[in-house]
Amino acid sequence: MRLPRLFFHLVKKQQGTFFRAMSGSSSSSIIPKTVNPDIQRERDNASFNVEDFAIWWHGGQDKLKLKRYVEKSVYADMKEESMFKTLNLSHEDLYTEAVKDSIRLAKKLQKLQAELNPGGTDIWPGLFSGTNMWGAQPAGNPFTVHLSVTIEAICNLGTDEQFEKFGKPAENFDIAIAYAQTELGHGTFLRGLETRADFDRETDEFILNTPTITAYKFWPGGLGHSSTHCIAMANLFIDNEPKGVATFFVPLRDMETFMPLPGIDIGDIGKKFGFYGVNNGYLGMKNVRIPRTNMLMRHAQVNRDGTFEQSPAAGLSYFSMLSGRCWIASNHAAMLAVATTIATRYSAVRRQSPINPKEPEVQIMDHVTQQMKLFPEIATCIANKLATQKLGQIYQQTAAEIKRGIFTGLPEIHALSCAMKVLSTSDSASGVERLRLACGGHGYLASSNMSNLYTTTTAGCTYEGENTVLLLQVGRFLMKSGQQALAGKPLAPTVSYLQTAVVENWSGSLENIVQVLQSATANKTRLALENIAARMLAGQTQGEAANNAGIELTQAAELYGRCFIAKTFLEEMTGPSSKNRSPALNKVLRNLLELYLVNTALKNMNEILRVIQISDADLRALQRRLEDSLAAIRKDAVAICDGFDFHDRNLLSTLGAYDGNVYERIFEEAKNSPLNQQPVPKVFHTHLKSFMKSKL
């Protein structure tokens, strides 16, 4: 496989001058070659074998071995100074660096693919957008959407012939594709999209237009200057009659000159809160003509005579988005794991505030309040990863069924992917911020990488569907499921408990906690249904009633997602797969499960108390279990994070490196700042000196 000439043209065209975030040779480094004794002691005292955890976390010994080999090969020739090179770059230089890094990584992965598994796709392009390659692309990857969303969209929405024509060149990177759905004025509400695609019977073409400023496509990753084509979502019109949303394969740039094609107005949207090198773009189209056969027609078709064949299931128009949501949920679980590793290692090294007077300062991880900041996030990232793996399995099963003409699983995978995308992104965004605060002032340093992790995770709360909107979609699924439950009709597996979730007694067992959460979800769904019905009886329309019940709907949706995560975590820890793990590892994972479920129960006690009687003694016991689980995890926290097996390059943090030499790394990074390369800054001579002598 090869990278197309246009990418190399891109790099040549965008060459710029870059600051080096770190200077000086490694021989002058003040960072010790030894491991910090505090963090080494944590590893020595762990109750389990870290390698066992890493093998489980990465899905087997072979996968772990491959991951490590690829990381070693990719990072072997990368200079230490490149770790923080993005900190001081302009927007243009960030993009240029992102393209250069992406091409460099692509070449390495192609070489490794040919070496280890010729003809396969597991390394190239399989790992190109993977979490283990983040450190090779610190400015971001402008081609992530191309690989993670658009090829899957062509496969799911296009015919087999269209995949050969459009998808295969995309797989080979002969072309680069953006997924152009979101508009400046419209996002998740697809029916509101203003972009039009009018069928011209005479020429057998579609004419695409963005008739207003708000109709411009805005935000698609890689669209600005990195894509040759896009998949554009537009409202289809035949003889000026609307037919609904359809997807179109649209050429954007000349393949030789890279100039925008006639009628195409395209560019980068500007510097953002984060995602600096991803090259999010805008796209306007004026009378852009494409062949009729460029409409992706696996499910809905426009024939040569202009007749329209409707999709057999309305939800198929958004199915391509679901793979993106599954991918987002998985990535955010990994990002939270990165943040927990940084904060936990730092907490093992940082000493402050003795617990007993006149005694030495302790590792801050000995403070229970610090444990409460750290350990629930470790449990959450594990819980969310397991749930997103389960989500991926359900998605693949549903995709296979759709290709066989079976569409019954579509509503459930839509709701579940929405719920998991919401919870994984919101858990990660709030968790990263909590972990940043757990690092004190040093967490505010850019070189801690916490700011980058925060801007990346919080972005996930709004892209590929804004979280509140997605929760409302899940709420609608629950309302329909609740009505089916009342009518005695079969329910989708993930909501089957709506018919049976009645728990008589509180025992506090892990299984009981999951059942009680399900009962609380069923009750919240019932209450929302009743309140919507009451509002409609009072004269409100169904839309008005649902809008006014929006708070309850989103709360029910969050509970639904949390139940799925809790049940999946419980099944992994107590099911057949537990027999493949050592007793020591199972004990550690059981402690994490205990913490996750107890903490989840306490957070949702207001809903739980509506469905089951819990005494004050039970609540006190639950609080003690929370504290006991923190104590049980304390001795293993560093080792658990070691088991995530993040390469220092992927952590990109002065606080989270494996050796624990935090203070030396922080100080060396400060010394090597571009602002400190001269003892007297230029601004002293140009402004400050004269001002100080002006005798105000």
C-alpha positions as CSV (number, residue, x, y, z in Angstrom):
1,M,0.0,0.0,0.0
2,R,1.1,3.5,-0.6
3,L,0.4,7.1,0.4
4,P,-0.7,9.2,-2.5
5,R,1.4,11.9,-4.0
6,L,-1.0,14.6,-2.9
7,F,-0.1,14.0,0.8
8,F,3.6,14.5,0.0
9,H,2.6,17.6,-2.0
10,L,0.7,18.8,1.1
11,V,3.8,18.6,3.2
12,K,6.1,20.2,0.7
13,K,3.6,23.0,0.2
14,Q,3.1,23.6,4.0
15,Q,6.8,23.6,5.1
16,G,7.4,26.0,7.9
17,T,9.8,26.9,10.7
18,F,9.1,25.2,14.0
19,F,10.2,26.0,17.5
20,R,11.8,23.2,19.3
21,A,10.0,22.8,22.6
22,M,13.1,21.4,24.2
23,S,16.7,22.2,23.5
24,G,20.1,20.9,24.5
25,S,21.4,17.4,24.3
26,S,20.4,14.4,26.3
27,S,23.8,14.3,27.9
28,S,23.1,17.6,29.7
29,S,19.8,16.3,31.1
30,I,19.3,16.5,34.9
31,I,16.8,13.6,34.8
32,P,18.2,10.7,36.8
33,K,18.6,7.3,35.1
34,T,17.2,5.6,38.2
35,V,13.6,5.2,39.2
36,N,12.1,7.3,42.0
37,P,12.3,5.2,45.2
38,D,8.7,6.0,46.3
39,I,7.2,4.8,43.0
40,Q,9.5,1.7,42.9
41,R,8.3,0.8,46.4
42,E,4.7,0.9,45.2
43,R,5.5,-1.6,42.4
44,D,7.4,-3.8,44.8
45,N,4.5,-4.0,47.2
46,A,1.8,-4.8,44.6
47,S,-0.4,-7.8,45.3
48,F,-0.5,-9.1,41.7
49,N,1.6,-9.6,38.6
50,V,1.4,-6.5,36.5
51,E,2.1,-8.5,33.4
52,D,-1.0,-10.5,34.0
53,F,-3.1,-7.3,34.1
54,A,-1.5,-6.0,30.9
55,I,-2.2,-9.2,29.1
56,W,-5.9,-9.1,30.2
57,W,-6.2,-5.3,29.4
58,H,-4.8,-5.7,25.9
59,G,-6.8,-8.8,25.0
60,G,-4.1,-11.5,25.2
61,Q,-0.4,-12.0,25.2
62,D,0.0,-11.9,21.5
63,K,-1.7,-8.6,21.2
64,L,0.3,-7.1,24.0
65,K,3.5,-8.4,22.4
66,L,2.6,-6.8,19.1
67,K,1.6,-3.5,20.7
68,R,5.0,-3.3,22.4
69,Y,6.9,-4.2,19.3
70,V,5.1,-1.6,17.2
71,E,5.6,1.1,19.9
72,K,9.3,0.3,20.2
73,S,9.7,0.4,16.4
74,V,7.7,3.6,15.9
75,Y,9.3,5.6,18.8
76,A,12.9,4.3,18.4
77,D,14.2,7.2,16.3
78,M,12.0,9.9,17.8
79,K,14.0,12.5,19.7
80,E,13.1,13.2,23.3
81,E,12.7,16.9,22.5
82,S,9.8,16.2,20.1
83,M,7.6,15.1,23.1
84,F,6.5,18.7,23.7
85,K,7.1,20.3,20.3
86,T,3.5,21.3,19.9
87,L,3.4,23.6,22.9
88,N,4.9,26.6,21.1
89,L,3.6,26.3,17.5
90,S,1.3,28.6,15.5
91,H,-1.9,27.2,14.1
92,E,-0.4,26.8,10.7
93,D,2.7,25.1,12.0
94,L,0.6,22.8,14.2
95,Y,-1.3,21.6,11.1
96,T,1.9,21.2,9.1
97,E,3.5,19.2,11.9
98,A,0.4,17.0,12.2
99,V,0.6,16.2,8.5
100,K,4.3,15.4,8.6
101,D,3.9,13.3,11.7
102,S,1.0,11.4,10.2
103,I,2.9,10.6,7.0
104,R,6.0,9.6,9.0
105,L,3.9,7.2,11.1
106,A,2.1,5.8,8.1
107,K,5.4,4.9,6.5
108,K,6.5,3.1,9.6
109,L,3.3,1.2,10.0
110,Q,3.3,0.2,6.4
111,K,6.8,-1.2,6.8
112,L,5.8,-3.1,9.9
113,Q,2.8,-4.5,8.2
114,A,4.9,-5.8,5.4
115,E,7.4,-7.2,7.9
116,L,5.0,-8.9,10.3
117,N,1.8,-9.7,8.4
118,P,2.1,-9.0,4.6
119,G,-1.3,-8.4,3.1
120,G,-3.0,-7.8,6.4
121,T,-4.6,-4.6,7.8
122,D,-4.0,-5.1,11.5
123,I,-1.0,-2.7,11.7
124,W,-1.6,-0.6,8.6
125,P,-4.0,1.0,8.6
126,G,-5.4,-0.7,11.7
127,L,-3.2,1.1,14.2
128,F,-2.9,4.5,12.4
129,S,-5.6,6.1,14.5
130,G,-5.1,3.8,17.5
131,T,-4.6,5.0,21.1
132,N,-1.1,3.5,21.2
133,M,0.1,5.8,18.4
134,W,-1.0,9.1,20.1
135,G,2.6,10.0,21.0
136,A,3.7,9.8,17.4
137,Q,1.2,12.5,16.5
138,P,1.1,14.9,19.4
139,A,-0.5,17.7,17.3
140,G,-3.3,15.3,16.2
141,N,-4.1,13.3,13.1
142,P,-6.0,15.1,10.3
143,F,-6.9,11.7,8.8
144,T,-8.5,10.0,11.7
145,V,-12.1,10.5,10.5
146,H,-11.0,9.2,7.0
147,L,-10.0,5.9,8.5
148,S,-12.4,5.6,11.5
149,V,-15.7,6.8,10.0
150,T,-15.8,7.4,6.2
151,I,-14.6,4.0,5.0
152,E,-17.1,2.3,7.3
153,A,-19.8,4.6,6.1
154,I,-19.2,3.7,2.5
155,C,-19.2,0.1,3.4
156,N,-22.5,0.4,5.3
157,L,-24.3,2.9,3.1
158,G,-22.9,2.2,-0.4
159,T,-23.4,-0.8,-2.6
160,D,-20.7,-3.4,-3.1
161,E,-19.9,-1.7,-6.5
162,Q,-19.7,1.7,-4.8
163,F,-17.3,0.4,-2.2
164,E,-15.0,-1.0,-4.9
165,K,-15.2,2.4,-6.6
166,F,-14.9,4.7,-3.6
167,G,-14.0,2.6,-0.6
168,K,-11.0,0.7,-2.0
169,P,-9.1,3.9,-3.0
170,A,-9.9,5.3,0.4
171,E,-8.5,2.2,2.1
172,N,-5.3,2.5,0.0
173,F,-5.1,6.3,0.9
174,D,-5.2,7.1,-2.8
175,I,-7.9,9.6,-1.8
176,A,-8.7,11.2,1.6
177,I,-12.3,11.6,2.7
178,A,-14.1,13.8,5.2
179,Y,-17.5,13.1,6.7
180,A,-19.4,16.3,6.1
181,Q,-22.6,16.2,8.1
182,T,-22.6,19.0,10.6
183,E,-23.4,22.5,9.3
184,L,-22.7,25.9,10.8
185,G,-26.4,26.2,11.9
186,H,-27.3,22.5,12.3
187,G,-25.8,19.4,14.0
188,T,-27.5,16.4,15.4
189,F,-30.9,17.1,14.0
190,L,-30.4,15.7,10.6
191,R,-33.8,16.6,9.1
192,G,-32.9,20.2,9.7
193,L,-29.9,20.1,7.4
194,E,-30.1,22.9,4.8
195,T,-27.7,21.4,2.2
196,R,-29.7,20.4,-0.8
197,A,-29.1,17.7,-3.4
198,D,-31.5,18.2,-6.4
199,F,-31.8,15.5,-9.0
200,D,-31.4,16.7,-12.6
201,R,-33.3,14.2,-14.8
202,E,-31.8,15.5,-18.0
203,T,-28.1,15.1,-17.1
204,D,-28.6,12.2,-14.6
205,E,-26.8,14.2,-12.0
206,F,-27.3,15.7,-8.5
207,I,-26.8,19.4,-8.0
208,L,-25.5,20.2,-4.5
209,N,-25.9,23.6,-2.9
210,T,-25.4,25.2,0.5
211,P,-27.9,28.0,0.0
212,T,-27.1,30.0,3.2
213,I,-24.2,30.7,5.5
214,T,-25.7,28.4,8.1
215,A,-25.9,25.6,5.5
216,Y,-22.1,25.5,5.1
217,K,-20.6,22.3,6.4
218,F,-18.6,23.2,9.5
219,W,-16.4,21.1,11.8
220,P,-15.7,17.9,9.8
221,G,-12.3,16.6,10.8
222,G,-9.7,16.8,8.0
223,L,-12.0,18.7,5.7
224,G,-10.0,22.0,5.7
225,H,-6.9,21.1,3.7
226,S,-6.5,17.3,4.1
227,S,-9.3,15.8,2.1
228,T,-9.8,15.3,-1.6
229,H,-13.4,14.1,-1.3
230,C,-16.2,14.1,1.3
231,I,-19.2,12.1,2.2
232,A,-21.8,14.9,2.4
233,M,-25.2,14.5,4.0
234,A,-27.9,16.5,2.3
235,N,-31.7,16.7,2.0
236,L,-32.6,15.0,-1.3
237,F,-35.1,16.7,-3.6
238,I,-36.7,15.2,-6.8
239,D,-38.8,17.7,-8.8
240,N,-38.5,20.0,-5.7
241,E,-40.2,17.3,-3.6
242,P,-38.2,16.4,-0.4
243,K,-37.3,12.7,0.0
244,G,-35.3,12.9,3.2
245,V,-31.6,12.9,4.1
246,A,-29.2,11.0,1.8
247,T,-25.5,10.7,1.6
248,F,-23.3,11.6,-1.4
249,F,-19.7,11.0,-2.4
250,V,-18.4,14.5,-3.5
251,P,-15.0,15.3,-5.1
252,L,-13.6,18.5,-3.5
253,R,-10.1,19.1,-4.9
254,D,-8.1,18.5,-8.1
255,M,-6.0,15.4,-7.6
256,E,-2.9,16.9,-9.1
257,T,-3.0,20.6,-8.1
258,F,-5.0,20.1,-4.9
259,M,-7.0,23.3,-5.9
260,P,-10.7,23.3,-4.9
261,L,-12.9,22.2,-7.7
262,P,-15.5,24.7,-9.3
263,G,-18.3,25.6,-6.9
264,I,-16.3,24.4,-3.9
265,D,-15.5,26.9,-1.1
266,I,-13.4,25.2,1.5
267,G,-10.9,25.9,4.3
268,D,-9.9,25.5,7.9
269,I,-12.3,26.8,10.6
270,G,-9.4,28.2,12.8
271,K,-7.7,27.4,16.0
272,K,-9.8,25.6,18.5
273,F,-9.9,24.8,22.2
274,G,-7.9,21.6,21.4
275,F,-7.6,19.2,18.5
276,Y,-5.0,21.6,17.1
277,G,-3.8,19.7,14.1
278,V,-7.0,17.9,13.1
279,N,-7.8,20.5,10.4
280,N,-11.5,20.8,11.0
281,G,-13.0,22.6,8.0
282,Y,-15.8,24.4,6.4
283,L,-17.4,23.6,3.0
284,G,-19.7,25.6,0.8
285,M,-21.1,24.2,-2.5
286,K,-22.7,26.2,-5.3
287,N,-24.2,24.2,-8.1
288,V,-21.8,21.4,-7.7
289,R,-22.7,18.5,-10.0
290,I,-22.0,14.9,-9.3
291,P,-23.2,11.7,-11.1
292,R,-26.4,10.1,-9.8
293,T,-24.3,7.0,-9.0
294,N,-22.4,9.1,-6.4
295,M,-25.3,8.8,-4.1
296,L,-24.7,5.9,-1.7
297,M,-27.5,3.6,-2.5
298,R,-27.3,0.4,-0.5
299,H,-30.6,1.2,1.2
300,A,-32.3,4.0,-0.6
301,Q,-32.1,4.5,-4.4
302,V,-32.8,7.2,-7.0
303,N,-33.2,5.5,-10.4
304,R,-32.4,6.9,-13.8
305,D,-36.0,7.9,-14.5
306,G,-36.1,9.8,-11.2
307,T,-38.1,7.3,-9.2
308,F,-37.2,7.1,-5.6
309,E,-37.0,3.8,-3.6
310,Q,-37.3,4.5,0.1
311,S,-34.9,2.9,2.6
312,P,-36.5,-0.1,4.3
313,A,-35.8,1.3,7.7
314,A,-35.6,5.1,8.5
315,G,-32.7,4.7,10.9
316,L,-30.4,3.4,8.3
317,S,-29.6,6.9,7.2
318,Y,-27.7,7.5,10.5
319,F,-26.2,4.0,10.9
320,S,-22.8,5.1,9.6
321,M,-22.6,7.6,12.6
322,L,-23.0,4.7,15.1
323,S,-19.5,3.3,14.3
324,G,-18.1,6.7,15.0
325,R,-19.9,6.8,18.4
326,C,-18.6,3.4,19.3
327,W,-15.1,4.4,18.4
328,I,-15.4,7.7,20.4
329,A,-16.6,5.8,23.5
330,S,-13.7,3.4,23.3
331,N,-11.1,6.2,22.8
332,H,-12.4,8.2,25.7
333,A,-12.1,5.2,28.1
334,A,-8.5,5.0,27.0
335,M,-7.9,8.8,27.5
336,L,-9.3,8.5,31.1
337,A,-6.8,5.7,31.6
338,V,-4.0,7.9,30.5
339,A,-5.1,10.6,32.9
340,T,-5.4,8.2,35.8
341,T,-1.8,6.9,35.1
342,I,-0.4,10.4,35.2
343,A,-2.2,11.5,38.4
344,T,-1.6,8.2,40.2
345,R,2.1,8.1,39.5
346,Y,2.4,11.7,40.5
347,S,0.4,11.0,43.7
348,A,2.9,8.3,44.6
349,V,5.9,10.7,44.3
350,R,4.4,14.0,45.7
351,R,4.7,14.2,49.5
352,Q,2.7,16.8,51.4
353,S,0.9,17.3,54.7
354,P,1.6,14.8,57.5
355,I,-1.4,12.8,58.7
356,N,-0.1,12.7,62.2
357,P,1.6,15.8,63.8
358,K,5.3,15.8,64.0
359,E,5.6,13.0,61.5
360,P,7.1,13.4,58.0
361,E,5.0,14.5,55.0
362,V,3.3,11.5,53.4
363,Q,2.7,10.5,49.8
364,I,-0.4,12.4,48.9
365,M,-2.0,9.1,47.8
366,D,-2.1,8.2,51.5
367,H,-4.8,10.8,52.1
368,V,-8.2,9.2,51.7
369,T,-9.5,12.3,50.0
370,Q,-6.8,11.9,47.3
371,Q,-7.7,8.3,46.9
372,M,-11.3,9.3,46.3
373,K,-10.1,11.6,43.5
374,L,-8.0,8.9,41.9
375,F,-9.4,5.4,42.4
376,P,-13.0,5.8,41.2
377,E,-11.5,7.1,37.9
378,I,-9.4,4.0,37.6
379,A,-12.5,1.9,38.1
380,T,-14.5,4.0,35.7
381,C,-12.0,3.7,32.8
382,I,-12.0,0.0,33.2
383,A,-15.8,-0.3,33.4
384,N,-16.2,1.9,30.4
385,K,-13.7,0.0,28.3
386,L,-15.4,-3.3,29.0
387,A,-18.8,-1.7,28.1
388,T,-17.5,-0.2,24.9
389,Q,-16.0,-3.6,23.9
390,K,-19.5,-5.1,24.5
391,L,-21.0,-2.3,22.5
392,G,-18.7,-3.0,19.6
393,Q,-19.8,-6.6,19.6
394,I,-23.4,-5.6,19.4
395,Y,-22.7,-3.1,16.7
396,Q,-20.9,-5.7,14.5
397,Q,-23.8,-8.2,15.1
398,T,-26.3,-5.5,14.1
399,A,-24.3,-4.5,11.0
400,A,-24.2,-8.1,9.9
401,E,-28.0,-8.5,10.4
402,I,-28.6,-5.3,8.4
403,K,-26.7,-6.7,5.4
404,R,-29.0,-9.7,5.6
405,G,-32.1,-7.4,5.6
406,I,-32.8,-7.7,9.3
407,F,-33.4,-4.3,10.9
408,T,-34.9,-5.2,14.3
409,G,-31.7,-4.4,16.2
410,L,-31.3,-0.9,14.8
411,P,-33.2,1.0,17.5
412,E,-31.3,-0.7,20.4
413,I,-27.8,-0.2,18.9
414,H,-28.7,3.4,18.2
415,A,-29.8,4.0,21.8
416,L,-27.0,2.1,23.3
417,S,-24.3,3.8,21.2
418,C,-25.8,7.2,22.1
419,A,-25.8,6.3,25.8
420,M,-22.2,4.9,25.8
421,K,-20.9,7.9,23.8
422,V,-22.5,10.2,26.3
423,L,-21.3,8.5,29.5
424,S,-17.8,7.7,28.2
425,T,-17.1,11.2,27.1
426,S,-18.7,12.9,30.1
427,D,-17.0,10.5,32.5
428,S,-13.7,11.2,30.9
429,A,-14.1,15.0,30.7
430,S,-15.1,15.3,34.3
431,G,-12.6,12.6,35.4
432,V,-9.7,14.3,33.7
433,E,-10.5,17.6,35.3
434,R,-10.8,15.9,38.7
435,L,-7.5,14.2,38.1
436,R,-5.9,17.5,37.0
437,L,-7.0,19.1,40.3
438,A,-5.6,16.0,42.1
439,C,-2.2,17.0,40.7
440,G,-2.4,20.4,42.4
441,G,-0.7,23.4,40.7
442,H,1.6,21.2,38.6
443,G,-1.4,19.8,36.9
444,Y,-1.9,23.2,35.4
445,L,1.4,23.0,33.5
446,A,0.9,22.2,29.8
447,S,3.7,19.7,30.1
448,S,1.6,17.7,32.5
449,N,-0.6,16.9,29.4
450,M,-3.7,17.3,31.5
451,S,-4.8,20.4,29.6
452,N,-4.5,18.5,26.3
453,L,-6.4,15.5,27.7
454,Y,-9.1,17.8,29.0
455,T,-9.6,19.7,25.7
456,T,-9.7,16.4,23.9
457,T,-12.1,14.7,26.2
458,T,-14.5,17.6,26.6
459,A,-14.6,18.0,22.8
460,G,-16.1,14.5,22.7
461,C,-19.1,15.8,24.6
462,T,-20.3,17.8,21.6
463,Y,-19.0,16.2,18.4
464,E,-20.8,13.3,16.7
465,G,-23.9,14.3,18.5
466,E,-24.2,16.7,21.4
467,N,-24.6,14.8,24.6
468,T,-27.9,16.2,25.8
469,V,-29.5,15.7,22.4
470,L,-28.2,12.1,22.4
471,L,-29.7,11.5,25.8
472,L,-33.0,12.7,24.6
473,Q,-32.8,10.2,21.8
474,V,-32.1,7.5,24.3
475,G,-35.1,8.8,26.3
476,R,-37.4,8.4,23.3
477,F,-36.2,4.8,22.9
478,L,-37.0,4.2,26.6
479,M,-40.4,5.7,26.2
480,K,-41.2,3.3,23.3
481,S,-39.7,0.4,25.2
482,G,-41.8,1.3,28.2
483,Q,-45.0,1.3,26.2
484,Q,-44.0,-2.0,24.7
485,A,-43.4,-3.4,28.3
486,L,-46.9,-2.2,29.4
487,A,-48.4,-3.9,26.3
488,G,-46.6,-7.1,27.1
489,K,-44.5,-7.0,23.9
490,P,-41.0,-8.4,23.6
491,L,-38.2,-5.9,24.5
492,A,-34.6,-5.4,23.3
493,P,-32.1,-7.3,25.5
494,T,-30.6,-4.2,27.1
495,V,-34.1,-3.0,28.4
496,S,-35.6,-6.4,29.1
497,Y,-35.6,-5.5,32.8
498,L,-38.3,-2.9,32.2
499,Q,-40.8,-5.7,32.5
500,T,-39.2,-7.6,35.4
501,A,-37.1,-5.1,37.4
502,V,-38.7,-5.4,40.9
503,V,-36.4,-5.9,43.8
504,E,-37.9,-6.8,47.1
505,N,-35.0,-6.4,49.5
506,W,-31.7,-4.6,49.7
507,S,-28.8,-7.0,50.4
508,G,-26.0,-4.9,49.1
509,S,-24.4,-7.6,47.1
510,L,-22.8,-6.7,43.8
511,E,-25.6,-8.5,42.0
512,N,-28.2,-6.8,44.1
513,I,-26.8,-3.4,43.4
514,V,-27.0,-4.0,39.6
515,Q,-30.6,-5.2,40.0
516,V,-31.5,-2.2,42.1
517,L,-30.1,0.1,39.5
518,Q,-32.2,-1.6,36.8
519,S,-35.2,-1.2,39.0
520,A,-34.5,2.5,39.4
521,T,-34.1,2.9,35.6
522,A,-37.5,1.1,35.1
523,N,-39.1,3.4,37.7
524,K,-37.7,6.5,36.1
525,T,-38.9,5.4,32.7
526,R,-42.4,4.8,34.1
527,L,-42.5,8.2,35.8
528,A,-41.4,9.9,32.6
529,L,-44.1,8.1,30.7
530,E,-46.8,9.0,33.2
531,N,-45.8,12.6,33.3
532,I,-45.8,12.9,29.5
533,A,-49.2,11.3,29.4
534,A,-50.5,13.7,32.1
535,R,-49.2,16.7,30.3
536,M,-50.9,15.6,27.1
537,L,-54.2,15.1,28.9
538,A,-53.8,18.7,30.1
539,G,-53.7,19.8,26.5
540,Q,-50.0,19.8,25.6
541,T,-48.9,18.3,22.3
542,Q,-46.8,15.2,22.4
543,G,-43.7,17.3,21.4
544,E,-44.4,19.9,24.1
545,A,-45.0,17.2,26.7
546,A,-41.7,15.4,25.8
547,N,-39.9,18.7,25.9
548,N,-41.2,19.6,29.4
549,A,-40.3,16.1,30.5
550,G,-36.7,16.5,29.1
551,I,-35.0,16.4,32.5
552,E,-36.6,13.1,33.4
553,L,-35.9,11.7,30.0
554,T,-32.2,12.5,30.2
555,Q,-32.0,11.1,33.8
556,A,-33.6,7.9,32.7
557,A,-31.2,7.7,29.7
558,E,-28.2,8.1,32.0
559,L,-29.4,5.4,34.3
560,Y,-30.0,3.1,31.3
561,G,-26.4,3.6,30.2
562,R,-25.1,3.2,33.7
563,C,-27.0,-0.1,34.1
564,F,-25.4,-1.4,30.9
565,I,-21.9,-0.5,32.1
566,A,-22.5,-2.0,35.6
567,K,-24.0,-5.2,34.3
568,T,-21.1,-5.7,31.8
569,F,-18.5,-5.0,34.5
570,L,-20.2,-7.5,36.8
571,E,-20.4,-10.2,34.1
572,E,-16.7,-9.8,33.2
573,M,-15.6,-10.2,36.8
574,T,-17.9,-13.1,37.7
575,G,-18.5,-14.8,34.4
576,P,-16.6,-17.6,32.6
577,S,-13.7,-15.3,31.5
578,S,-12.7,-14.9,35.2
579,K,-11.5,-18.5,35.1
580,N,-8.7,-17.5,32.7
581,R,-7.2,-15.0,35.2
582,S,-5.0,-15.6,38.2
583,P,-6.7,-15.4,41.7
584,A,-4.6,-12.4,42.5
585,L,-5.7,-10.5,39.5
586,N,-9.3,-11.4,40.0
587,K,-9.1,-10.1,43.5
588,V,-7.8,-6.7,42.3
589,L,-10.5,-6.5,39.6
590,R,-13.1,-7.5,42.2
591,N,-12.0,-4.6,44.4
592,L,-12.3,-2.2,41.4
593,L,-15.8,-3.6,40.6
594,E,-16.8,-3.1,44.3
595,L,-15.7,0.5,44.2
596,Y,-17.4,1.2,40.9
597,L,-20.8,-0.3,42.0
598,V,-20.8,1.1,45.5
599,N,-19.8,4.6,44.3
600,T,-22.5,4.4,41.5
601,A,-25.1,3.3,44.0
602,L,-24.2,6.2,46.4
603,K,-24.3,8.7,43.5
604,N,-27.8,7.5,42.4
605,M,-29.2,7.0,45.9
606,N,-32.0,9.5,45.3
607,E,-33.4,7.3,42.6
608,I,-32.7,4.0,44.4
609,L,-34.6,5.1,47.5
610,R,-37.7,5.5,45.3
611,V,-37.8,1.7,44.5
612,I,-36.4,0.0,47.6
613,Q,-36.2,0.6,51.4
614,I,-32.7,1.1,52.7
615,S,-32.0,1.7,56.4
616,D,-29.6,4.2,57.9
617,A,-27.4,1.2,58.9
618,D,-27.4,0.0,55.3
619,L,-26.3,3.4,54.1
620,R,-23.5,3.6,56.8
621,A,-22.4,0.1,55.7
622,L,-22.3,1.3,52.1
623,Q,-20.1,4.3,53.0
624,R,-17.7,2.0,54.9
625,R,-17.5,-0.3,51.9
626,L,-16.6,2.7,49.8
627,E,-13.8,3.5,52.2
628,D,-12.7,-0.1,52.5
629,S,-12.5,-0.5,48.8
630,L,-10.3,2.6,48.5
631,A,-8.0,1.1,51.2
632,A,-7.9,-2.2,49.3
633,I,-6.9,-0.5,46.0
634,R,-4.3,1.8,47.7
635,K,-1.4,-0.8,47.6
636,D,-2.1,-1.7,44.0
637,A,-3.0,1.6,42.4
638,V,0.4,2.3,40.7
639,A,0.7,-1.3,39.6
640,I,-2.8,-1.2,38.0
641,C,-1.9,1.9,36.1
642,D,1.4,0.2,35.0
643,G,-0.9,-2.6,33.7
644,F,-2.5,-0.2,31.3
645,D,1.0,-0.3,29.7
646,F,1.2,3.2,28.3
647,H,4.5,4.1,26.7
648,D,5.9,7.4,28.1
649,R,5.5,8.8,24.5
650,N,1.8,8.3,24.8
651,L,1.5,9.8,28.2
652,L,3.5,12.9,27.0
653,S,3.7,14.1,30.6
654,T,6.3,15.4,33.0
655,L,4.2,14.1,35.9
656,G,3.4,10.6,34.6
657,A,6.7,9.1,33.3
658,Y,7.4,5.6,34.3
659,D,10.5,6.5,36.3
660,G,8.6,8.9,38.6
661,N,11.3,11.6,38.3
662,V,8.7,14.3,38.4
663,Y,10.5,17.4,39.7
664,E,13.5,16.9,37.5
665,R,11.3,16.6,34.4
666,I,9.2,19.7,35.4
667,F,12.3,21.8,36.0
668,E,14.1,20.7,32.8
669,E,11.1,21.4,30.8
670,A,10.9,24.9,32.3
671,K,14.6,25.5,31.6
672,N,14.2,24.5,28.0
673,S,11.3,26.7,27.3
674,P,11.9,29.0,24.3
675,L,11.3,32.0,26.5
676,N,14.3,31.0,28.6
677,Q,16.9,30.5,25.8
678,Q,18.2,34.1,26.2
679,P,18.9,35.6,29.7
680,V,17.3,38.9,28.6
681,P,14.1,38.9,26.5
682,K,14.0,41.2,23.5
683,V,11.0,43.0,24.9
684,F,13.2,44.4,27.7
685,H,15.1,46.4,25.2
686,T,12.1,47.3,23.0
687,H,9.6,48.2,25.7
688,L,10.3,47.4,29.3
689,K,13.6,49.3,29.8
690,S,12.3,52.6,28.6
691,F,9.1,52.2,30.6
692,M,11.1,51.6,33.8
693,K,13.2,54.7,33.2
694,S,10.3,56.9,32.3
695,K,9.9,58.2,35.9
696,L,6.2,58.2,36.0
